[in-house]
Amino acid sequence: MEDHTYSSGNREGERERRPLNKRSAKQIHDQQRQRTRVYIGGALRRWRALMRDRGFQSHAEVAAFLMDSYERDPATSTYIKREQE
């Protein structure tokens, strides 16, 4: 008299839900990465151009280059606000 079918509760293609108090490894990784982000706003275009022109392979290389440039001569590395292009 078994005319019913039972399932595990998960439909095909659905993820199994986890309790809210358990965070996934991805969420933890994303939170840790968020702490090291630097927002450069309108300078992104210049950042990418520098990266391309100098042949840097990573953003860390660009950052190290800029920090080294600043440490060599901080007097000439002051921020100059440019007008909106």
PyMOL Python script that loads the backbone (N, CA, C, O; Angstrom):
from pymol import cmd

cmd.read_pdbstr("""\
ATOM      1  N   MET A   1       0.804  -1.176   0.000  1.00  0.00           N
ATOM      2  CA  MET A   1       0.000   0.000   0.000  1.00  0.00           C
ATOM      3  C   MET A   1       0.861   1.260   0.000  1.00  0.00           C
ATOM      4  O   MET A   1       0.533   2.258   0.641  1.00  0.00           O
ATOM      5  N   GLU A   2       1.928   1.192  -0.706  1.00  0.00           N
ATOM      6  CA  GLU A   2       2.846   2.321  -0.782  1.00  0.00           C
ATOM      7  C   GLU A   2       2.626   3.079  -2.070  1.00  0.00           C
ATOM      8  O   GLU A   2       3.344   2.877  -3.050  1.00  0.00           O
ATOM      9  N   ASP A   3       1.645   3.943  -2.072  1.00  0.00           N
ATOM     10  CA  ASP A   3       1.383   4.732  -3.265  1.00  0.00           C
ATOM     11  C   ASP A   3       1.944   6.148  -3.143  1.00  0.00           C
ATOM     12  O   ASP A   3       1.655   6.999  -3.985  1.00  0.00           O
ATOM     13  N   HIS A   4       2.730   6.405  -2.120  1.00  0.00           N
ATOM     14  CA  HIS A   4       3.350   7.707  -1.929  1.00  0.00           C
ATOM     15  C   HIS A   4       4.833   7.610  -2.250  1.00  0.00           C
ATOM     16  O   HIS A   4       5.466   6.573  -2.050  1.00  0.00           O
ATOM     17  N   THR A   5       5.360   8.693  -2.743  1.00  0.00           N
ATOM     18  CA  THR A   5       6.811   8.765  -2.917  1.00  0.00           C
ATOM     19  C   THR A   5       7.333   9.825  -1.967  1.00  0.00           C
ATOM     20  O   THR A   5       6.720  10.877  -1.786  1.00  0.00           O
ATOM     21  N   TYR A   6       8.435   9.540  -1.384  1.00  0.00           N
ATOM     22  CA  TYR A   6       9.027  10.447  -0.416  1.00  0.00           C
ATOM     23  C   TYR A   6      10.365  10.930  -0.953  1.00  0.00           C
ATOM     24  O   TYR A   6      11.069  10.207  -1.657  1.00  0.00           O
ATOM     25  N   SER A   7      10.699  12.162  -0.608  1.00  0.00           N
ATOM     26  CA  SER A   7      11.995  12.690  -1.033  1.00  0.00           C
ATOM     27  C   SER A   7      12.749  13.162   0.199  1.00  0.00           C
ATOM     28  O   SER A   7      12.204  13.231   1.301  1.00  0.00           O
ATOM     29  N   SER A   8      13.991  13.478  -0.012  1.00  0.00           N
ATOM     30  CA  SER A   8      14.828  13.956   1.093  1.00  0.00           C
ATOM     31  C   SER A   8      14.540  15.419   1.414  1.00  0.00           C
ATOM     32  O   SER A   8      15.149  15.977   2.327  1.00  0.00           O
ATOM     33  N   GLY A   9      13.640  16.041   0.694  1.00  0.00           N
ATOM     34  CA  GLY A   9      13.314  17.436   0.943  1.00  0.00           C
ATOM     35  C   GLY A   9      14.011  18.388  -0.004  1.00  0.00           C
ATOM     36  O   GLY A   9      13.611  19.547  -0.113  1.00  0.00           O
ATOM     37  N   ASN A  10      15.039  17.931  -0.687  1.00  0.00           N
ATOM     38  CA  ASN A  10      15.756  18.770  -1.640  1.00  0.00           C
ATOM     39  C   ASN A  10      15.262  18.467  -3.043  1.00  0.00           C
ATOM     40  O   ASN A  10      15.284  17.322  -3.493  1.00  0.00           O
ATOM     41  N   ARG A  11      14.825  19.493  -3.712  1.00  0.00           N
ATOM     42  CA  ARG A  11      14.454  19.318  -5.113  1.00  0.00           C
ATOM     43  C   ARG A  11      15.719  19.315  -5.935  1.00  0.00           C
ATOM     44  O   ARG A  11      16.760  19.815  -5.509  1.00  0.00           O
ATOM     45  N   GLU A  12      15.619  18.750  -7.107  1.00  0.00           N
ATOM     46  CA  GLU A  12      16.792  18.676  -7.967  1.00  0.00           C
ATOM     47  C   GLU A  12      17.292  20.085  -8.261  1.00  0.00           C
ATOM     48  O   GLU A  12      16.507  20.950  -8.649  1.00  0.00           O
ATOM     49  N   GLY A  13      18.583  20.325  -8.081  1.00  0.00           N
ATOM     50  CA  GLY A  13      19.189  21.613  -8.348  1.00  0.00           C
ATOM     51  C   GLY A  13      19.173  22.570  -7.173  1.00  0.00           C
ATOM     52  O   GLY A  13      19.804  23.624  -7.248  1.00  0.00           O
ATOM     53  N   GLU A  14      18.481  22.251  -6.093  1.00  0.00           N
ATOM     54  CA  GLU A  14      18.456  23.130  -4.928  1.00  0.00           C
ATOM     55  C   GLU A  14      19.583  22.779  -3.982  1.00  0.00           C
ATOM     56  O   GLU A  14      19.966  21.616  -3.854  1.00  0.00           O
ATOM     57  N   ARG A  15      20.104  23.781  -3.329  1.00  0.00           N
ATOM     58  CA  ARG A  15      21.147  23.549  -2.334  1.00  0.00           C
ATOM     59  C   ARG A  15      20.511  23.171  -1.005  1.00  0.00           C
ATOM     60  O   ARG A  15      19.379  23.545  -0.699  1.00  0.00           O
ATOM     61  N   GLU A  16      21.256  22.441  -0.253  1.00  0.00           N
ATOM     62  CA  GLU A  16      20.814  22.132   1.098  1.00  0.00           C
ATOM     63  C   GLU A  16      21.042  23.376   1.945  1.00  0.00           C
ATOM     64  O   GLU A  16      22.124  23.962   1.909  1.00  0.00           O
ATOM     65  N   ARG A  17      20.051  23.775   2.689  1.00  0.00           N
ATOM     66  CA  ARG A  17      20.183  24.970   3.521  1.00  0.00           C
ATOM     67  C   ARG A  17      20.933  24.649   4.796  1.00  0.00           C
ATOM     68  O   ARG A  17      20.750  23.595   5.405  1.00  0.00           O
ATOM     69  N   ARG A  18      21.793  25.597   5.186  1.00  0.00           N
ATOM     70  CA  ARG A  18      22.575  25.437   6.406  1.00  0.00           C
ATOM     71  C   ARG A  18      21.997  26.330   7.489  1.00  0.00           C
ATOM     72  O   ARG A  18      21.354  27.337   7.193  1.00  0.00           O
ATOM     73  N   PRO A  19      22.219  25.970   8.715  1.00  0.00           N
ATOM     74  CA  PRO A  19      21.768  26.868   9.794  1.00  0.00           C
ATOM     75  C   PRO A  19      22.422  28.237   9.658  1.00  0.00           C
ATOM     76  O   PRO A  19      23.558  28.339   9.195  1.00  0.00           O
ATOM     77  N   LEU A  20      21.711  29.294  10.059  1.00  0.00           N
ATOM     78  CA  LEU A  20      22.212  30.647   9.897  1.00  0.00           C
ATOM     79  C   LEU A  20      23.461  30.935  10.713  1.00  0.00           C
ATOM     80  O   LEU A  20      24.236  31.822  10.355  1.00  0.00           O
ATOM     81  N   ASN A  21      23.672  30.210  11.793  1.00  0.00           N
ATOM     82  CA  ASN A  21      24.818  30.495  12.637  1.00  0.00           C
ATOM     83  C   ASN A  21      26.126  29.898  12.104  1.00  0.00           C
ATOM     84  O   ASN A  21      27.194  30.202  12.635  1.00  0.00           O
ATOM     85  N   LYS A  22      26.064  29.075  11.091  1.00  0.00           N
ATOM     86  CA  LYS A  22      27.273  28.499  10.512  1.00  0.00           C
ATOM     87  C   LYS A  22      27.584  29.223   9.206  1.00  0.00           C
ATOM     88  O   LYS A  22      26.799  29.192   8.258  1.00  0.00           O
ATOM     89  N   ARG A  23      28.747  29.873   9.176  1.00  0.00           N
ATOM     90  CA  ARG A  23      29.141  30.595   7.970  1.00  0.00           C
ATOM     91  C   ARG A  23      29.986  29.692   7.089  1.00  0.00           C
ATOM     92  O   ARG A  23      30.753  28.863   7.578  1.00  0.00           O
ATOM     93  N   SER A  24      29.835  29.862   5.803  1.00  0.00           N
ATOM     94  CA  SER A  24      30.599  29.050   4.874  1.00  0.00           C
ATOM     95  C   SER A  24      32.043  29.544   4.806  1.00  0.00           C
ATOM     96  O   SER A  24      32.347  30.673   5.191  1.00  0.00           O
ATOM     97  N   ALA A  25      32.902  28.697   4.322  1.00  0.00           N
ATOM     98  CA  ALA A  25      34.305  29.060   4.171  1.00  0.00           C
ATOM     99  C   ALA A  25      34.435  30.247   3.217  1.00  0.00           C
ATOM    100  O   ALA A  25      35.301  31.101   3.407  1.00  0.00           O
ATOM    101  N   LYS A  26      33.583  30.307   2.196  1.00  0.00           N
ATOM    102  CA  LYS A  26      33.617  31.418   1.250  1.00  0.00           C
ATOM    103  C   LYS A  26      33.262  32.734   1.939  1.00  0.00           C
ATOM    104  O   LYS A  26      33.904  33.752   1.680  1.00  0.00           O
ATOM    105  N   GLN A  27      32.264  32.731   2.800  1.00  0.00           N
ATOM    106  CA  GLN A  27      31.886  33.946   3.515  1.00  0.00           C
ATOM    107  C   GLN A  27      33.014  34.431   4.416  1.00  0.00           C
ATOM    108  O   GLN A  27      33.273  35.631   4.505  1.00  0.00           O
ATOM    109  N   ILE A  28      33.678  33.506   5.076  1.00  0.00           N
ATOM    110  CA  ILE A  28      34.793  33.859   5.955  1.00  0.00           C
ATOM    111  C   ILE A  28      35.943  34.433   5.135  1.00  0.00           C
ATOM    112  O   ILE A  28      36.543  35.437   5.520  1.00  0.00           O
ATOM    113  N   HIS A  29      36.250  33.798   4.007  1.00  0.00           N
ATOM    114  CA  HIS A  29      37.314  34.272   3.124  1.00  0.00           C
ATOM    115  C   HIS A  29      36.988  35.663   2.582  1.00  0.00           C
ATOM    116  O   HIS A  29      37.858  36.534   2.543  1.00  0.00           O
ATOM    117  N   ASP A  30      35.743  35.876   2.164  1.00  0.00           N
ATOM    118  CA  ASP A  30      35.323  37.173   1.636  1.00  0.00           C
ATOM    119  C   ASP A  30      35.456  38.266   2.690  1.00  0.00           C
ATOM    120  O   ASP A  30      35.886  39.378   2.381  1.00  0.00           O
ATOM    121  N   GLN A  31      35.092  37.958   3.924  1.00  0.00           N
ATOM    122  CA  GLN A  31      35.195  38.937   5.004  1.00  0.00           C
ATOM    123  C   GLN A  31      36.658  39.299   5.275  1.00  0.00           C
ATOM    124  O   GLN A  31      36.978  40.467   5.496  1.00  0.00           O
ATOM    125  N   GLN A  32      37.534  38.311   5.259  1.00  0.00           N
ATOM    126  CA  GLN A  32      38.950  38.569   5.490  1.00  0.00           C
ATOM    127  C   GLN A  32      39.538  39.398   4.351  1.00  0.00           C
ATOM    128  O   GLN A  32      40.331  40.309   4.590  1.00  0.00           O
ATOM    129  N   ARG A  33      39.154  39.088   3.120  1.00  0.00           N
ATOM    130  CA  ARG A  33      39.644  39.829   1.961  1.00  0.00           C
ATOM    131  C   ARG A  33      39.145  41.270   1.993  1.00  0.00           C
ATOM    132  O   ARG A  33      39.873  42.186   1.607  1.00  0.00           O
ATOM    133  N   GLN A  34      37.919  41.476   2.446  1.00  0.00           N
ATOM    134  CA  GLN A  34      37.335  42.808   2.519  1.00  0.00           C
ATOM    135  C   GLN A  34      38.165  43.734   3.416  1.00  0.00           C
ATOM    136  O   GLN A  34      38.228  44.938   3.171  1.00  0.00           O
ATOM    137  N   ARG A  35      38.787  43.188   4.432  1.00  0.00           N
ATOM    138  CA  ARG A  35      39.594  43.987   5.362  1.00  0.00           C
ATOM    139  C   ARG A  35      40.838  44.560   4.710  1.00  0.00           C
ATOM    140  O   ARG A  35      41.389  45.539   5.214  1.00  0.00           O
ATOM    141  N   THR A  36      41.300  43.989   3.611  1.00  0.00           N
ATOM    142  CA  THR A  36      42.533  44.448   2.970  1.00  0.00           C
ATOM    143  C   THR A  36      42.272  45.268   1.715  1.00  0.00           C
ATOM    144  O   THR A  36      43.222  45.670   1.043  1.00  0.00           O
ATOM    145  N   ARG A  37      41.045  45.520   1.387  1.00  0.00           N
ATOM    146  CA  ARG A  37      40.727  46.272   0.179  1.00  0.00           C
ATOM    147  C   ARG A  37      41.058  47.745   0.340  1.00  0.00           C
ATOM    148  O   ARG A  37      40.915  48.329   1.414  1.00  0.00           O
ATOM    149  N   VAL A  38      41.506  48.322  -0.767  1.00  0.00           N
ATOM    150  CA  VAL A  38      41.790  49.747  -0.822  1.00  0.00           C
ATOM    151  C   VAL A  38      40.961  50.309  -1.972  1.00  0.00           C
ATOM    152  O   VAL A  38      41.041  49.828  -3.102  1.00  0.00           O
ATOM    153  N   TYR A  39      40.176  51.317  -1.673  1.00  0.00           N
ATOM    154  CA  TYR A  39      39.341  51.930  -2.697  1.00  0.00           C
ATOM    155  C   TYR A  39      40.060  53.149  -3.252  1.00  0.00           C
ATOM    156  O   TYR A  39      40.392  54.076  -2.514  1.00  0.00           O
ATOM    157  N   ILE A  40      40.297  53.141  -4.554  1.00  0.00           N
ATOM    158  CA  ILE A  40      41.061  54.227  -5.165  1.00  0.00           C
ATOM    159  C   ILE A  40      40.184  55.144  -6.016  1.00  0.00           C
ATOM    160  O   ILE A  40      40.684  56.078  -6.643  1.00  0.00           O
ATOM    161  N   GLY A  41      38.903  54.882  -6.039  1.00  0.00           N
ATOM    162  CA  GLY A  41      37.946  55.774  -6.693  1.00  0.00           C
ATOM    163  C   GLY A  41      38.306  56.104  -8.130  1.00  0.00           C
ATOM    164  O   GLY A  41      38.525  55.214  -8.953  1.00  0.00           O
ATOM    165  N   GLY A  42      38.364  57.404  -8.421  1.00  0.00           N
ATOM    166  CA  GLY A  42      38.608  57.884  -9.779  1.00  0.00           C
ATOM    167  C   GLY A  42      40.007  57.604 -10.306  1.00  0.00           C
ATOM    168  O   GLY A  42      40.262  57.786 -11.496  1.00  0.00           O
ATOM    169  N   ALA A  43      40.919  57.165  -9.441  1.00  0.00           N
ATOM    170  CA  ALA A  43      42.283  56.877  -9.878  1.00  0.00           C
ATOM    171  C   ALA A  43      42.414  55.499 -10.516  1.00  0.00           C
ATOM    172  O   ALA A  43      43.504  55.113 -10.940  1.00  0.00           O
ATOM    173  N   LEU A  44      41.322  54.762 -10.587  1.00  0.00           N
ATOM    174  CA  LEU A  44      41.391  53.398 -11.129  1.00  0.00           C
ATOM    175  C   LEU A  44      41.907  53.385 -12.567  1.00  0.00           C
ATOM    176  O   LEU A  44      42.697  52.518 -12.938  1.00  0.00           O
ATOM    177  N   ARG A  45      41.461  54.345 -13.371  1.00  0.00           N
ATOM    178  CA  ARG A  45      41.912  54.389 -14.766  1.00  0.00           C
ATOM    179  C   ARG A  45      43.424  54.577 -14.831  1.00  0.00           C
ATOM    180  O   ARG A  45      44.103  53.920 -15.620  1.00  0.00           O
ATOM    181  N   ARG A  46      43.948  55.475 -13.997  1.00  0.00           N
ATOM    182  CA  ARG A  46      45.392  55.711 -13.968  1.00  0.00           C
ATOM    183  C   ARG A  46      46.138  54.503 -13.422  1.00  0.00           C
ATOM    184  O   ARG A  46      47.220  54.166 -13.904  1.00  0.00           O
ATOM    185  N   TRP A  47      45.559  53.849 -12.413  1.00  0.00           N
ATOM    186  CA  TRP A  47      46.158  52.637 -11.830  1.00  0.00           C
ATOM    187  C   TRP A  47      46.327  51.566 -12.903  1.00  0.00           C
ATOM    188  O   TRP A  47      47.396  50.971 -13.043  1.00  0.00           O
ATOM    189  N   ARG A  48      45.260  51.334 -13.653  1.00  0.00           N
ATOM    190  CA  ARG A  48      45.304  50.307 -14.705  1.00  0.00           C
ATOM    191  C   ARG A  48      46.276  50.671 -15.813  1.00  0.00           C
ATOM    192  O   ARG A  48      46.955  49.801 -16.359  1.00  0.00           O
ATOM    193  N   ALA A  49      46.348  51.958 -16.150  1.00  0.00           N
ATOM    194  CA  ALA A  49      47.298  52.397 -17.175  1.00  0.00           C
ATOM    195  C   ALA A  49      48.730  52.162 -16.705  1.00  0.00           C
ATOM    196  O   ALA A  49      49.565  51.686 -17.475  1.00  0.00           O
ATOM    197  N   LEU A  50      49.018  52.490 -15.455  1.00  0.00           N
ATOM    198  CA  LEU A  50      50.351  52.253 -14.891  1.00  0.00           C
ATOM    199  C   LEU A  50      50.672  50.763 -14.907  1.00  0.00           C
ATOM    200  O   LEU A  50      51.779  50.360 -15.261  1.00  0.00           O
ATOM    201  N   MET A  51      49.708  49.963 -14.526  1.00  0.00           N
ATOM    202  CA  MET A  51      49.896  48.513 -14.507  1.00  0.00           C
ATOM    203  C   MET A  51      50.234  47.990 -15.908  1.00  0.00           C
ATOM    204  O   MET A  51      51.142  47.178 -16.085  1.00  0.00           O
ATOM    205  N   ARG A  52      49.481  48.475 -16.887  1.00  0.00           N
ATOM    206  CA  ARG A  52      49.707  48.046 -18.278  1.00  0.00           C
ATOM    207  C   ARG A  52      51.043  48.562 -18.795  1.00  0.00           C
ATOM    208  O   ARG A  52      51.824  47.795 -19.358  1.00  0.00           O
ATOM    209  N   ASP A  53      51.319  49.867 -18.608  1.00  0.00           N
ATOM    210  CA  ASP A  53      52.522  50.491 -19.165  1.00  0.00           C
ATOM    211  C   ASP A  53      53.812  49.931 -18.578  1.00  0.00           C
ATOM    212  O   ASP A  53      54.814  49.803 -19.281  1.00  0.00           O
ATOM    213  N   ARG A  54      53.788  49.601 -17.307  1.00  0.00           N
ATOM    214  CA  ARG A  54      54.982  49.065 -16.643  1.00  0.00           C
ATOM    215  C   ARG A  54      55.073  47.543 -16.721  1.00  0.00           C
ATOM    216  O   ARG A  54      56.089  46.955 -16.351  1.00  0.00           O
ATOM    217  N   GLY A  55      54.006  46.912 -17.204  1.00  0.00           N
ATOM    218  CA  GLY A  55      54.023  45.456 -17.353  1.00  0.00           C
ATOM    219  C   GLY A  55      53.887  44.690 -16.059  1.00  0.00           C
ATOM    220  O   GLY A  55      54.341  43.551 -15.951  1.00  0.00           O
ATOM    221  N   PHE A  56      53.256  45.319 -15.066  1.00  0.00           N
ATOM    222  CA  PHE A  56      53.067  44.631 -13.801  1.00  0.00           C
ATOM    223  C   PHE A  56      52.056  43.505 -13.971  1.00  0.00           C
ATOM    224  O   PHE A  56      51.092  43.626 -14.727  1.00  0.00           O
ATOM    225  N   GLN A  57      52.294  42.412 -13.258  1.00  0.00           N
ATOM    226  CA  GLN A  57      51.423  41.247 -13.349  1.00  0.00           C
ATOM    227  C   GLN A  57      50.364  41.202 -12.245  1.00  0.00           C
ATOM    228  O   GLN A  57      49.413  40.425 -12.322  1.00  0.00           O
ATOM    229  N   SER A  58      50.535  42.030 -11.230  1.00  0.00           N
ATOM    230  CA  SER A  58      49.575  42.004 -10.122  1.00  0.00           C
ATOM    231  C   SER A  58      49.408  43.407  -9.539  1.00  0.00           C
ATOM    232  O   SER A  58      50.247  44.288  -9.729  1.00  0.00           O
ATOM    233  N   HIS A  59      48.316  43.580  -8.834  1.00  0.00           N
ATOM    234  CA  HIS A  59      48.068  44.852  -8.158  1.00  0.00           C
ATOM    235  C   HIS A  59      49.082  45.073  -7.041  1.00  0.00           C
ATOM    236  O   HIS A  59      49.419  46.213  -6.722  1.00  0.00           O
ATOM    237  N   ALA A  60      49.562  43.997  -6.454  1.00  0.00           N
ATOM    238  CA  ALA A  60      50.576  44.112  -5.405  1.00  0.00           C
ATOM    239  C   ALA A  60      51.861  44.724  -5.962  1.00  0.00           C
ATOM    240  O   ALA A  60      52.528  45.496  -5.273  1.00  0.00           O
ATOM    241  N   GLU A  61      52.207  44.390  -7.186  1.00  0.00           N
ATOM    242  CA  GLU A  61      53.393  44.974  -7.812  1.00  0.00           C
ATOM    243  C   GLU A  61      53.214  46.474  -8.032  1.00  0.00           C
ATOM    244  O   GLU A  61      54.145  47.250  -7.813  1.00  0.00           O
ATOM    245  N   VAL A  62      52.034  46.880  -8.460  1.00  0.00           N
ATOM    246  CA  VAL A  62      51.753  48.308  -8.651  1.00  0.00           C
ATOM    247  C   VAL A  62      51.869  49.037  -7.320  1.00  0.00           C
ATOM    248  O   VAL A  62      52.509  50.086  -7.232  1.00  0.00           O
ATOM    249  N   ALA A  63      51.252  48.483  -6.293  1.00  0.00           N
ATOM    250  CA  ALA A  63      51.288  49.109  -4.976  1.00  0.00           C
ATOM    251  C   ALA A  63      52.724  49.227  -4.465  1.00  0.00           C
ATOM    252  O   ALA A  63      53.102  50.269  -3.929  1.00  0.00           O
ATOM    253  N   ALA A  64      53.523  48.182  -4.623  1.00  0.00           N
ATOM    254  CA  ALA A  64      54.914  48.213  -4.161  1.00  0.00           C
ATOM    255  C   ALA A  64      55.703  49.269  -4.937  1.00  0.00           C
ATOM    256  O   ALA A  64      56.509  49.994  -4.355  1.00  0.00           O
ATOM    257  N   PHE A  65      55.474  49.356  -6.241  1.00  0.00           N
ATOM    258  CA  PHE A  65      56.142  50.358  -7.065  1.00  0.00           C
ATOM    259  C   PHE A  65      55.807  51.771  -6.577  1.00  0.00           C
ATOM    260  O   PHE A  65      56.694  52.613  -6.441  1.00  0.00           O
ATOM    261  N   LEU A  66      54.532  52.018  -6.318  1.00  0.00           N
ATOM    262  CA  LEU A  66      54.116  53.342  -5.864  1.00  0.00           C
ATOM    263  C   LEU A  66      54.675  53.664  -4.477  1.00  0.00           C
ATOM    264  O   LEU A  66      55.096  54.793  -4.224  1.00  0.00           O
ATOM    265  N   MET A  67      54.680  52.688  -3.590  1.00  0.00           N
ATOM    266  CA  MET A  67      55.236  52.915  -2.253  1.00  0.00           C
ATOM    267  C   MET A  67      56.744  53.186  -2.339  1.00  0.00           C
ATOM    268  O   MET A  67      57.258  54.075  -1.660  1.00  0.00           O
ATOM    269  N   ASP A  68      57.441  52.421  -3.174  1.00  0.00           N
ATOM    270  CA  ASP A  68      58.882  52.646  -3.356  1.00  0.00           C
ATOM    271  C   ASP A  68      59.131  54.042  -3.926  1.00  0.00           C
ATOM    272  O   ASP A  68      60.056  54.732  -3.499  1.00  0.00           O
ATOM    273  N   SER A  69      58.311  54.456  -4.883  1.00  0.00           N
ATOM    274  CA  SER A  69      58.454  55.792  -5.471  1.00  0.00           C
ATOM    275  C   SER A  69      58.256  56.865  -4.418  1.00  0.00           C
ATOM    276  O   SER A  69      58.994  57.850  -4.380  1.00  0.00           O
ATOM    277  N   TYR A  70      57.278  56.679  -3.578  1.00  0.00           N
ATOM    278  CA  TYR A  70      57.004  57.644  -2.511  1.00  0.00           C
ATOM    279  C   TYR A  70      58.149  57.700  -1.508  1.00  0.00           C
ATOM    280  O   TYR A  70      58.557  58.783  -1.090  1.00  0.00           O
ATOM    281  N   GLU A  71      58.664  56.551  -1.126  1.00  0.00           N
ATOM    282  CA  GLU A  71      59.743  56.506  -0.136  1.00  0.00           C
ATOM    283  C   GLU A  71      61.040  57.100  -0.669  1.00  0.00           C
ATOM    284  O   GLU A  71      61.838  57.630   0.105  1.00  0.00           O
ATOM    285  N   ARG A  72      61.264  57.021  -1.979  1.00  0.00           N
ATOM    286  CA  ARG A  72      62.475  57.604  -2.561  1.00  0.00           C
ATOM    287  C   ARG A  72      62.458  59.125  -2.452  1.00  0.00           C
ATOM    288  O   ARG A  72      63.481  59.737  -2.147  1.00  0.00           O
ATOM    289  N   ASP A  73      61.296  59.740  -2.700  1.00  0.00           N
ATOM    290  CA  ASP A  73      61.208  61.195  -2.662  1.00  0.00           C
ATOM    291  C   ASP A  73      59.790  61.632  -2.316  1.00  0.00           C
ATOM    292  O   ASP A  73      59.012  61.967  -3.209  1.00  0.00           O
ATOM    293  N   PRO A  74      59.450  61.632  -1.042  1.00  0.00           N
ATOM    294  CA  PRO A  74      58.086  61.985  -0.646  1.00  0.00           C
ATOM    295  C   PRO A  74      57.697  63.411  -1.005  1.00  0.00           C
ATOM    296  O   PRO A  74      56.509  63.699  -1.150  1.00  0.00           O
ATOM    297  N   ALA A  75      58.667  64.314  -1.151  1.00  0.00           N
ATOM    298  CA  ALA A  75      58.346  65.702  -1.468  1.00  0.00           C
ATOM    299  C   ALA A  75      57.724  65.842  -2.859  1.00  0.00           C
ATOM    300  O   ALA A  75      56.892  66.725  -3.071  1.00  0.00           O
ATOM    301  N   THR A  76      58.106  65.001  -3.795  1.00  0.00           N
ATOM    302  CA  THR A  76      57.569  65.100  -5.153  1.00  0.00           C
ATOM    303  C   THR A  76      56.386  64.161  -5.368  1.00  0.00           C
ATOM    304  O   THR A  76      55.816  64.126  -6.459  1.00  0.00           O
ATOM    305  N   SER A  77      56.020  63.416  -4.360  1.00  0.00           N
ATOM    306  CA  SER A  77      54.931  62.452  -4.493  1.00  0.00           C
ATOM    307  C   SER A  77      53.649  62.918  -3.821  1.00  0.00           C
ATOM    308  O   SER A  77      52.840  62.098  -3.387  1.00  0.00           O
ATOM    309  N   THR A  78      53.459  64.228  -3.735  1.00  0.00           N
ATOM    310  CA  THR A  78      52.262  64.738  -3.085  1.00  0.00           C
ATOM    311  C   THR A  78      51.063  64.590  -3.993  1.00  0.00           C
ATOM    312  O   THR A  78      51.179  64.568  -5.218  1.00  0.00           O
ATOM    313  N   TYR A  79      49.927  64.492  -3.369  1.00  0.00           N
ATOM    314  CA  TYR A  79      48.675  64.336  -4.101  1.00  0.00           C
ATOM    315  C   TYR A  79      48.270  65.667  -4.713  1.00  0.00           C
ATOM    316  O   TYR A  79      48.215  66.680  -4.016  1.00  0.00           O
ATOM    317  N   ILE A  80      47.990  65.673  -5.992  1.00  0.00           N
ATOM    318  CA  ILE A  80      47.511  66.848  -6.682  1.00  0.00           C
ATOM    319  C   ILE A  80      46.137  66.542  -7.225  1.00  0.00           C
ATOM    320  O   ILE A  80      45.975  65.644  -8.051  1.00  0.00           O
ATOM    321  N   LYS A  81      45.136  67.290  -6.764  1.00  0.00           N
ATOM    322  CA  LYS A  81      43.768  67.047  -7.206  1.00  0.00           C
ATOM    323  C   LYS A  81      43.616  67.527  -8.648  1.00  0.00           C
ATOM    324  O   LYS A  81      43.882  68.686  -8.968  1.00  0.00           O
ATOM    325  N   ARG A  82      43.186  66.611  -9.502  1.00  0.00           N
ATOM    326  CA  ARG A  82      42.982  66.947 -10.906  1.00  0.00           C
ATOM    327  C   ARG A  82      41.520  67.296 -11.114  1.00  0.00           C
ATOM    328  O   ARG A  82      40.637  66.824 -10.398  1.00  0.00           O
ATOM    329  N   GLU A  83      41.293  68.124 -12.101  1.00  0.00           N
ATOM    330  CA  GLU A  83      39.917  68.467 -12.447  1.00  0.00           C
ATOM    331  C   GLU A  83      39.264  67.248 -13.096  1.00  0.00           C
ATOM    332  O   GLU A  83      39.944  66.393 -13.663  1.00  0.00           O
ATOM    333  N   GLN A  84      37.943  67.183 -13.003  1.00  0.00           N
ATOM    334  CA  GLN A  84      37.197  66.087 -13.630  1.00  0.00           C
ATOM    335  C   GLN A  84      37.461  66.102 -15.125  1.00  0.00           C
ATOM    336  O   GLN A  84      37.362  67.148 -15.767  1.00  0.00           O
ATOM    337  N   GLU A  85      37.792  64.956 -15.675  1.00  0.00           N
ATOM    338  CA  GLU A  85      38.071  64.871 -17.118  1.00  0.00           C
ATOM    339  C   GLU A  85      36.826  64.587 -17.886  1.00  0.00           C
ATOM    340  O   GLU A  85      36.868  64.480 -19.112  1.00  0.00           O
TER     341      GLU A  85
END
""", "prot")
cmd.dss("prot")
cmd.show_as("cartoon", "prot")
cmd.util.cbc("prot")
cmd.orient("prot")
